Each structure stands twice: as structure tokens, then as C-alpha cells.
């Protein structure tokens, strides 16, 4: 139920935050109100109304991305109210803009796309790393939820180990599907092949990338997806879902449909069996990610602000 997923007090906290922001906004001293995703949309709407300043809403993810057909109607209504009030709607990908167009009431003339980026200097240099285990390791790193497609990752793993039984798979993260995924690994005969790490952050994430030979993002609906960029910045070749924003900006990644577990498995096997392919993706990907600077994204966002400033 929605209360279990979001917590019984979350909606009241969103309302309290909105009221506090509205009071602050009455003091003025700013040119644009910029709200990110549904929990801040009510605050953004009230702040824009109280100050007379234009509202920009930034959609990093919507309720249909997270929950599919099980979307919480309360969240959808809040999202729609924010979209209705916005002078501009910034989406992190054309994929997300398409989801909004199909699921919400949106004026396409107000939509702008500003992709995410990654800063390699924020991460430890890949050349300083050494692989800690001898076996090939395939990594899933993210929330273990419907949106991220962990079940497709396990189905692909089952097909891979039939041909390459020495391959290890790591499913890093936590979420409401984790107990089911642990049971599924046992049911699929993967208990010796799949390792569940639970939630990882900071240096543990970096260590995980250092051990990985391949990173797989089989997301069902991913507005963008920063993790593949982080993996590429650390010289890990990636396989990404076409149902994602990041697939729009990556040339040096293997792309799959999330439901096609046979194709996912075949691409994992290709990367394991053909070092030349893996090396090409790593080398070209390193240069590709290095060009994706936040400074450039910032300039695009500043241009959006200039469009709406009174």
C-alpha cells in the first residue's frame, strides 16, 4: 500500500515544508523558483505564487518511473499540479520528456531537456585500482525495486552461468524487492553465483566498481541513470537499458531492452569472451565521459532561467 511505501507522515511533512518555503518566499530577493521532483513541487508552487516569480520544475523521476501501473494517485496529482504551474519543465532526458507527454498533461513548448553528467575528479582514479578477485564479476548497483529491473538481471545471470559457470554476479543495494530477489536466486540455482551486498555508499561503491568487469543497468524505466557514467569513468564497460535517459547520450555502451534477458546475457558473454571489445568500450568510454561536464549542463540550465526571468 502507498502508506507502506512512502510512510504515513511523508505527505504532511511535504505540506509543512511547502508552508515554510512560502513564508520565506514572501521576503523576495530571488529571480526564479526551482523545484526538484514531487516532494518539493508544492513548495515551489506556493513560493512562485507568493513571490510572483516564475517556477521551473525539474523532473529527475516521476511516479510512473518508480511504480509503473501501481502509481500512487496522490503523487501523480502533486506532480501534475507542479507541471501545470511551471513556466518551464526541465527533464533529465528526452525519455523522461516522453513519459511526461504520455502520462501527464504537459505543454511541450515549456519542456527543456538538460542531461545529467559525471565529474571523474570526484571519483578515485581507475588506474590506481587492482581487481580483487580472479573470477569475472558482473555488477548490478542500485535500488532493488521494480524500476531498476533486478529480476531481469537475475534471469540474464541464469543464462550466462549455463555457459560460463565461473562468472560471479553482485547485486548491490536494498529495496522492497530484495527478499524476493534472494528467493529468486535460490530458485534459479544461482545461490553460488550471486552475492547480495545490501546498501553500499562511498568507498564501498568505489571498491565494488574496482572488482567489476561489467556493469549492467537493466532498468524498466530510468529517467537518466548516473551509475553507468560512474562505471565508465572508472574503466568498467557498461550494458544499459534502452528504456533510460543515459542511453541517449552514450555511444560507447552496449544497449538492450530490459525485458530481453537473452540479449542481456549474450552481451555479457560477448564482453567476457572478447577482450578487444571490452578494451575498446573502456578506452572510448573514458574519453566520452570526460566530455560530460557539469559546467556545460549548468550553462544550459542558466539559459532556461534566462527564458523565464521577468
VENWOBEL-V823734 format. One line per field, one symbol per residue. ss: DSSP state (h for helix, s for strand, l for the rest). A space follows every 50 residues. Layout:
ss = ???
This chain:
ss = lhhhhhlllhhhhhhhhhhhhhhhhllllllssssshhhhhhhhhhhhhh hllsssssslllhhhhhhhhllhhhhhhhhhhhhhllssssllhhhhhhh hhhllllhhhsssllllllhhhlllhhhllllllllsssssllllhhhlh hhhhhhhhhhhhhllllssssslllllhhhhhhhhhhllllllsssssll llhhhhhhhhhllssssllllsllllhhhhhhhlllsssssllslhhhhl lllsssllllhhhhhhhhhhhhhlhhhhhhhhhhhhhhhhlllhhhhhhh hhhhhhhhll
